[in-house]
Amino acid sequence: MMNEAVIYARVSSKDQEREGYSIPAQLKLLKDYSASRNFAIVREFVDIETAKTAGRKQFNEMVSFLKQSSSCRMVIVEKTDRLYRNFRDYLTLEDLDIEIHLPKEGQIISKDSKSQSKLAHGIQLVFARNYIENLREEVRKGMREKAEQGIYPSRPPIGYKNNKLEHTIELDPVKAPIARRMFELYATSNYSLSAVRKALKEEFGKLLAKGYLERLLKSPFYTGLFVWEGKTYQGTHIPLISKAQFDTVQTVFRGHNKSRYRKREFAFRGLLTCAYDNCLVTAEIKKEKYVYYRCTGHRGKCELPYFREEDLGNRLGQVLKDIHIPDDILGQLESSLLGDKNRGETIRKQQEERLKQRLASVRHRLDRAYMDKLDGSITDEFWARKNDEWRGEEKEVLFALQGLDQIQPERMLNAVRILELANKAHYLYVKQPPAEKARLLKTVLSNCSVDAVNIHPTYRKPFDLIFMQTKNDGWRARRDSNSRPSGSKQAVVKSK
């Protein structure tokens, strides 16, 4: 009996589809692959989407089909970045318990795959997002060009509104008085931010969040300037307040927010939250020399005990033990990723050669048609129409070649460096002072909460994938027999 499978193909822009080869090339590859393995293709799903589109209709239909089908448990797709656009897609397909074939990458991913194959696949997913980021960069270029023209490329602050017909920013007659009034009040230095909020609520019925109000009062937009991507531009919009009034407001801010001198920096402050009430974990000195960490208690009395800095540091070190990759597994992963890099470079060269051949063909057509025009074999109108068409095609091919040049060949090398960090993280941690330990932890973690017994880390990508592999696939058996999981009662809890 033949194994049933679906095939999935995707291009990331309408331009790629108009080029006429991307989707057909993918489908041919996938059908040839299926035929060589005697798979029965029961459905085809094809998406043609832009980087700005939130969802993929055909991808979602494929997921629905796989949920309903008990006989078809296989998806065949060209490569990783054709299948996933984000980490949510990855988890969606993983939950379906299907087998994924990636012909161009030479991988088959399923629940029975080797742990290093799963990890390599997950890391490829994280780094494949680089392609989508490149597409987004094109959008950002357009927004920068708009900023260069003096037009703010986003929604303006309160007091202004977008004119969608003329693509400009103009005063909002309803809300402009609110913006003027907030500057007038705060410039007197007699009003705190809370008092300004209250006054605006009483006068206009508009209650602004305190943090938002502060951002508005510090925005140079109201003087006719705006900041975009760290650069200040002279806007074409009408100023609401004078530069002198804006400077006065900033002076008042400096007077209200004098910096406080801090006698001592605490390494792990700002890194942890309390698991009981989600407050931050802060630090203080006891007996003029011992550093203790505790819940800030902003939501009332808390059950979290006090921790000595040394004990807390030891517990946090276990978080790095839990992403340790043994040396032999690290060697296998590095070989796999570097092999993927070489295959990717081969594919890139093949694509480059195909594009160059297409470019030569387009230019040959242009030259031949031009000679026909000079000989009178074709009309000027026909020449003008075809010239525009072929010049557009030439431009598309040149853009595609430029995109190939921008592909970062060091992507897999970066993945290797991350794996090496996971391999050495705990070794490096134990040799460093508390401040450097905290810096290393912030590289690996996006969040971390603590209760009386357990550390609850949230790992950054792709360290979360590495953690799941070490947790589920038995790598821990290779570690020191004395190592214990982060939830063990390994630390002595000292109360105040």
N, C-alpha and C positions, 0 to 999 in steps of 0.2 A: 504493500500500500504506500502511495506517495505521500510525503509530508506536505501539509498545506502551509502556505505562507502568503503574506501580503508584501508588496513592495511600496516604498515611499521615496518620492523625489521632491526636491525643493530648490527653487532659485530665490535669491534674496532681493530681487528688484525686477520691475517691468522691463528695464533695459536689457537685462540678461536674457529674458524670454524672447525679446525681439531679435536678439542676435541669432536665434534659431538653432543653437546646437546644445545648449546646456541641459535642458530637460530631456531631449531625445538621446543625448549621450549617456545620461544617467540611466534612463530606462533600458537602453540597449545593454549597458554593463550589468544591470541587475537581472535582466532576463537571461543573458548568457550565463551568469553565475548560477541562477536557479536551474537552468537546463543541465548544466554540467553536474549538478548534485541531485538531479531528478526530483526537484521540488515542484509542487503544483501551485501556481500563482492563482489565488482565488479573488483577489482585489488589488487594484492599483490606486494609490492616493498621490496626488500632485498638488503642491502649494506654490503659488507665485505671490510672494509677499514683499513688503517694504520693511525697512528697519524700524519705521515708526508705528507699524500696525501692531496692536496689542496681542491679537490672537491669530491662530492659523486654522481655518475652517476644515481643511482636509486632514490635518493632524488630529483635530478633535474628533472628526468622524472615524478616523482609524482607531482611536482609543475606544470609542463607543462600540465599534465592530468587534474589537478584541475582547471587550468585557462580555459581549453577548455570545461569542463563539467559543465553544468548548473544544473544537477540533483544530482550529488554527491558532498556533501558539508561537509563530515565528514572524519576525519582521526583517526584511532585507533592505538596507539603505547604503548609499555610497560610502559615507564616512561620518564621523561623529558630528561635525558641525552642520551637516545637512539634516540631522535628526533632531538635535536639541538647540533651542535658542536660549534656554536658561536652566537653572538647577531644578526648577519645579518640573519641567518636562522629564528630566532624568528620574526624579522620584516617582512621577506618574507611571512611567513605563516599568520601573523596577517593581512597583506594587502589583502589576499585572502578571508577574512571574512568567515572562516570555523569553524567547531566545532571540538575540539581536545579532545579525550577520553584517559585518562591515567589510565588504570586499577590498576596497582600496587600502584599508589599514590592516588587512589580514587578521581580523579579530572576530571571535564569536563570544558574546557575552551572555551568560545565563546564571542562574543561581548555583549551578555546578561548576562554574569557571574557577580556575585557580585564583587564589587571593591576590597574587601580584598582577594578574590580568585585569581583575576588577579595579584594583587601585590605579593601574596605568590608564584604564579607560576613564575613571573618574577625573584624574588629573588632566587628561586630554580635553575633557569637557570644560574644565575651568579655563584652560588656556585657549580653547577654541573660541571663547567669547571675544577674544581679541579681534576677530573678523568683524563682529557686530559693532565693536567699538570703533573700528575704522570707518564703517558706514556712518556712525553717529558723528564722527569728526567732520564729515562733509556737511552735515547740517550745521555744525558749529561754525564752519567756515562762512556759511551764508549769513549767520547771525553776526559774526564779526564784521563782515562787509557792511551790514546794516548799521552797526554801531559806528563804523568809520564815516558813514553818511550823516551821523548825528541823530539817528533814530534809535531810541531804546528798544532792544530786541525782545522785550518781554512785557508782562503786565506792569503798568506804572503804579506807583503808590497812591494812597488815598488823596483825593484832590484832583486827580487826572483820570482820563479814560482814553481807550484806544478808538480811533476813528478807522473802522474797518474798510470803508470805501476808499479813503485817501491814503491808508496805511501810515497814518501819523498819530501823534499823541496830542490831545487838546485838554484844556481845563474842564473839569467837571463842575458845572455851576451849583450843583447840590452839595457836593462834599468839599469843594475848595475852601469855603469859609471855616470848616472844621480844621483843616490843615493850617490855615493862617492863625487861627485862634490858639492852637496848641503851641506854636512858636512864640506868640505874644505872651502867653502865660508863663512858660518856662523861662523865657528870657529875663523876667523880673527877678529871678532867683528866690522868689517868695513861695514858689510852689514845688513840691516834690512830684515825682511821676504819679504817685497815687492821687495827689490832690488835683493834678491836671486831668487825670482820668475822670475823677468825680465831677469836675467842672464841665468837661465836655459832655458827660452824660446828662447833667442838669440843663445845659444850654441847647444841645442838639439831639438828645435822646440816643446818642451813639456811645457805646461802651467799648473801648479799645483795650486789648490785653496789654499788660504792663510792659512785657518784653517787646511787643510789636510797636508800642508807642515810643519806646527808647530807640528802636531801629529807625523809625520815621524821623525823629528829631536829630538823628546823626546822619541822615541821608542828604548828600549834596544835590540830590535831584531837584529839590525845591529852589535851588539857586540857578538852575539852568544847566547843571553838569550831571553826569552820571558815570558810574563805575561799572565796567564790564570786563570780566576775566582779569581783574587786577589793574586795569588801565582806565584812566579818567578821560572822558570825552566831553566836548562841548555839544550839548544837545540842541535840537531845533525847537524844542518845546518852550513855552512861555514860563519864566520864573515866577514863583508864587511869593517868595520873600527875597529880601536883599542879602547880599553877601555879609554885610555888617551885622544884621540880625542873626544870621546863621552862626557867625563867629562868636557872638555873644552867648548863644545857647551852648556852644561847645565849651566855652570858658566856664559856664555854670556847671556843666557836667564834670569838668575836671575838679571843681571845688567840692562837689558832692561826693566824688568818688576817689578820694585820696588813697593811694595805695598803702596798705598796712605792712609793716615790716614783720617778716616771719623769721623767727629765730632758728628754726630747724625744719628741714624737709624730711618727710617720712616716706620711705621707699614705696610701700604698698597702698598708701592713701590714694583714693580715686580709682583703684583697680577692682575693688570688691563691693558687692552689695549684700545686704542681710537677707537670708532666705526666708526669714519670718515675716518681715514687713516691707521688704524691698527698699529700705533706706540705705544710704551709703554707709560704708564702714570707714570710720575715721580713726585717728591715732592720737595718743597723748603720752606724756612722759610721767612716770611715777618714780618717786624717790630720787628725782633729778638725774636719773641715768637709765632706767628701764623703759623701753618703748612697748606700750600695749595698744592693741587694736580692739575697737568696740563699735557697736551700732550707734549711729547718731541719735537714735531715739526720737526722731521728729514726729513719729506717729504714736507716741506714748511709750510706756514701759515695754521693754523687749526682753525676750528670753535668751538672746545671744550672749554667751559669756565673753569675758575679756581673753585676748590671746597675746602671749609674748611674741615679739617680732621674730625671734629665732624659731619658735614652734610653728608659727604661721608660714614662715619661709620654707620649712621642711615639708609641710603639707602641700604647699603650692608646687614644690619640686616634683611631687608625685604626678601632677598634671602633665609634666613633660615626659615622665617615664611612660605614661600611657600612650604616647605617640611614637615610642621608640621603634625603629625598623632595624632588625638584626642585620649584621654585615652581609650575610649571604643573600638575604632577600634584597637588600639595597643593590648589590651587584647585578642581580637579575633584572631589577626594575630599570637601572641605568642602561643596561644593554638594550632592553626593550624600547625605552624612550629614544635613545640615540639611533636605534634602527628605524623608528618612526620618523625621526628627523631626516634620515637619509632617503627614506621612501618619499617623504613630502617634498624634498628637494628635486627628486627625479620627476615627480608629477608636475612640479612647478616649471621645470625645464620643458616638459612636453607641452604644457599649456602655452608657454612663451613661444615655442617653435610654431605651434598652430596659429597663434595670433599674428606672428610675423609673416607667415605664409598668407594669411588673410589680408594683412595690410598691403603686402606686395601685389596681391590680386586686385585690390581696390584701386591702388595707384596706377596699375597697368590699364585698368578700364578707363580711368580718368585721362591718361595720356592718349590712349587710342581714340577716345571720343573727341578729345580736343583736336586731334589731327583730322578726324572726320568733319568737324565743324569748319576747320580751315579749308578743307577740300570742297565744302558745300554739300557733303553727303547727308548732313543732318541740319535741322533748322536751329536758329538761335534759341527759340523757345524750348525746344527739346533739350538742347545743351544746358540751358540755365536750370531746367528742372532736374535733370540727372546729375548735374554738377553739385547742386545743393544736397541731393540725396546721398551721393557718394562722399561728399565732404563730411556730412553728418556721420556716415558709417566710419570714415577714416578717424574722425574724432573719437568715436566710441571705442574703436580698437586701441588707439593711443592711450585712452584713459584706462582701459583694461590692462595694458602693458605697464602703465605707471602703477596700477594697483598691485600687480605682481611684484614689482620692484620694492614696494613698501611692506611686503610680507616679512615679518621678523623671523629670520632663521634661528634666532637665539631662544625662541619660545620653549623648545624642549630642554635647552640648556638651563633655562630658569627653573623648569620643573625639576631637573636633576639637583640644582642647588637647594631647592625646598626639601627634597628627600634627604639630602645630606644633613640639612639642619635638623630634621626630625631624628636622624640617626645619632647626632651629637648633642642635641639640646640639653639633656639632663647632665651630661658630662660637663658642658660649658657652664651650666647653671650653678653647680655645686662649687665651682672655683671662683665665682664672682662675688663682689660685695652686693648688699641689698639693692642699691639703686640700679646696678646693671642687671640683677635678677629680674627686677620689675620691668625693665626695658625689654628683656627677652620674652617675658610672659605676655607683654602687650603685642609683641610680634605674632604670637601664636594664638592669643585669645581675643575674642571680641567682647566677652562679658564673663563674669565669674561671680557666683554667689556662694555664701558659706553659712552653715548652721553649726550647731554644737559639735557635730561629728563629721559631717561630710563637706567636701568641696564639690561644687556643681559647675564645671567649666562649660563654656560655649566656645568652640574652636572656630577660628577663621578658616575660610576655604584656602587651600585644600586640606588643611590639617584635620578638619572634621572627617574627611574621607579616610585619612590615615588612621585616625582614632577608631573608626568603625571597623576597619580591617584588623587592627591589633586586638580589638575587643572580641571579634567574632571568629577569627580564623586561627587561633592557637599560637600566635607568635609569642605570646607572653610566656609560654612554656619554655622558651629559649632563654628567658631572663634569669637573673639571680633568684634563687629559691626564696630569699627573704623579702622580695618586693611584694607589696600589697596594693590592692586597688585603692583609688582615691577615696572610697567610702569607708575604708577600714578605720578602726579606732586606734590610729597610730600616734596621734599627738596627745600630749598631756594638756588638758584644758585647765587654764589657771584663772580663777575668778579674781574679781577686784579685791 
